[in-house]
Amino acid sequence: MSRWRVRSLIFLVYVVIGIYVAWVYDYITPAVLRDIAEALLAIFLWFLILLGVDLHIGG
């Protein structure tokens, strides 16, 4: 494996472990994930918002 692949793999493992730890210690909750998903939808589908589409997830 090339050097950049090893570094990328190590970085990916580091991020995945960090996400797991944040989830276990309640820094990441379903409400936070829903808010992030809504924000990403608004960013990538902004033209739908201008057309009056509601991109809010859930209740």
Buried (B, 14 or more C-beta within 10 A) or exposed (E): EEEEEEEEEEEEEEEEEEEEEEBEEEEBEEEEEEEEEBEEBEEEEEEEEEEEEEBEEEE
